[in-house]
Amino acid sequence: MTTSTPLLSVRAIETWYGPVNAIRGVSLDVIEGRIHTVLGANGAGKTTLLKSIAGVLAPSQGTVVFDGQEIQGCDADAVARMGVVLVPEGRQVFPYLSVQENLLMGTFARAGRGGPEAEMMTRILGWFPRLGERARQQAGLLSGGEQQMLAIGRALMAVPRLLLLDEPSLGLSPLLTKEIFRIIQRINVELGISIVVVEQNAAIALGTADDGTIMELGRVVAAGSCEELSAKQDVKEFYLGHGASDRPAQRWKRRKTWR
């Protein structure tokens, strides 16, 4: 059963890459038990936001509160042990380890937070049967779609409370993308795991998630339920391809405000 309680509250964070202010005053709430999507063009700051939540990057300002505890500035391994687990863009599996060994690597972040290892492994292989078929194969020999399944499965072996997915459909066919997002929904429904998913495919993201945030040039420009966002004319034109009278790239440059 979902509640309106934010499991994660991000407030006015700013994160820099050297001299570059990558995200500027970004705030969002992730409600426990719900899927939250973050949309935006390349360079909008989406990946930086996930890394700032996961402890890979430290915000210079603002707060990141997970389950009532401030975690900004904590090391990534400590954040993972609290139950916030990132599936990075590009999968980043261990190429010379087997599929099974990659999955077991996820257990190091559990730190006694419960959840029988064998039961979770059974669930993962049920969702991704191809991983079971290739359990002894080196991960580097898997297809892109299989590696994405493996990266998600490895994260689930950590028994997260909050799963951060960075571009899970990157490089995948439309058919595999639909399969991955069906599994994302099952993870949310069957395990009750809250999920933040950064995604370029706005149509499938808005159709899967409950809530959303849209970023542009490091700032939040729109937020709300996915139903509300999908009804906005700007979102229809620039993300869903509905009602645009010329090419999206041209209209994007001329747009000044969000309705």
Buried (B, 14 or more C-beta within 10 A) or exposed (E): EEEEEBBBBBBEBBBBEEEEBBBBBBBBBBBBBBBBBBBBBEEBBBBBBBBBBBBBBBBEEBBBBBBEEEBBBBEBEBBBBBBBBBBBBBBEBBEEBBBBBBBBBBBEBBBEEEBEBEEBBEBBBEBBEBBBEBBEBBBEEBEBBBBBBBBBBBBBBBBBBBBBBBBBBBBBEEEBBBBBBEBBBEBBEEBEBBBBBBBBBBEBBBEBBBBBBBBBBBBBBBBBBBEEBBEBEBBBBBBBEEEBEEEEEEBBEEEEEBE
